[in-house]
């Protein structure tokens, strides 16, 4: 009950985009969605299924949690790619500076031989 109350309080802090499109669209086909709705409307007969029925309100929480985890992983991959690119650019810069230092050491006058 406490988690559900906190979720209701957090609802006020959502952005407009989250209120309109809070999650990714379902990948289920039309008939699969209808079947899932029928299964959810049935009263469960197994004890575990009845216990899970009490936590249906947490479904939205888990959807948000999973979405946040996916975004976190995507950002980690992007950060790793940027770090790799940064390392490559640093190596190129070091090579350029080393080449510039060598060019300064070479005398400008042609050798008499």
Buried (B, 14 or more C-beta within 10 A) or exposed (E): EEEEEEBEEEEEEEEEEEEEEBEEEEEEEEEEEEEEEEEEEEEEEEEEEEEEEEEEEBEBBEEBEEBEEEEEEEEEEEEEEEEEEEEEEEEEEEEEEEEEEEEEEEEEEEEEE
